[in-house]
Amino acid sequence: MPESMKIPINRGEDGQLLGYILQEGSAWSARTIFAHVIARVVDKDSAEMVVRNEGLLFLQGMWRYYDEADRDWYPCVIKEAFESRVIVVRTNELGFEDPEHYKRVIIRNPTEATLLKA
């Protein structure tokens, strides 16, 4: 996504980046800080409201990442999220950090081809 098209949404009290909104034709999308689509809506105000209300909450819960070395998808939880990289921890299917499956992974420039909400 071109940087010039993203409109950042920051929290008022401390300026923390919550996510972005982006116009897509006649509709708008609310996106995480690493540009994963949270929701598509009809207007700019709705997109901003989604990011403000759900931007950080959307990062919680189960995700799946593609491990290029194994050529397979694995369950994970996000530990840290930045604009150009996301740090995840591989979990079991229930979201527990099982020592047998544990792996810390840095995903650079995540897309829906490498990181998906489960």
C-alpha positions, 0 to 999 in steps of 0.5 A: 500500500503506498504510504501516501494513501494511508491515513494514520489514526493515533490515540489522542492522549499519547499519540500511539498509532492504532492503525490506518484507514485507506480509501478503496474506490468508493469504500474505505478500509480500516487496517492494523498498524501493519496494514492487515484489513480489519474491516471494509466500510462505506465511509471514512468516519466509520473506518476511523471509528473501527480503527479507534475501537478495534485497532489494538484489540484486533491484534489479540487472539489467534493468528496464523503465519506462513513459515517459508522454511517449512512451507506450512502455516502455523498458529501463533500469537502476536507479541509485538507489532510495528509498521514493517515487522511483526513478532509472533510466537508459534503456539499449539492450536489452542494458543498455548505456548507449548515448549514442543512447538515454541518458536519466536518469529519475526515477519518482515513486511507482513501481508496476507500471504504471510500472516492471517487472523485465525 
